[in-house]
Amino acid sequence: MIRKTWGEALLANVGLSLLSTVASWMTFPFIFWAVFNFKTAPALSIFVFACIGARFFITGLIVSILNAILKAALYVYAYEGRVPENFDADIFRNAFREE
């Protein structure tokens, strides 16, 4: 079963990691602002750090949920040979076809 879907799982993990990385990069301007303005506006900087921490937590939660859904769909595809409901069959069947 693992031999059948290892490519799809690898590609999905790369995609989810890329999503998480891009979401993390978007917070760098806020981190820099909070660090450089900590002396002038400490309460606001602490609030920004708290929001950044919450954003990291929520992004991690969403990526973990998407990863679990994808692994379950790949398991059903590998074990039963059918594409689960609400998934595009062409994407599963043609993910690594040779051209």
Buried (B, 14 or more C-beta within 10 A) or exposed (E): EEEEBEEBBEEBEEEBEEBBEEBBEEBEEBBEBBEEEBEEEEEEBEEBBEEBEEBBEEBEEBBEEBBEBBBEBBBBBBEEEEBBEEBEEEEBEEEEEEE
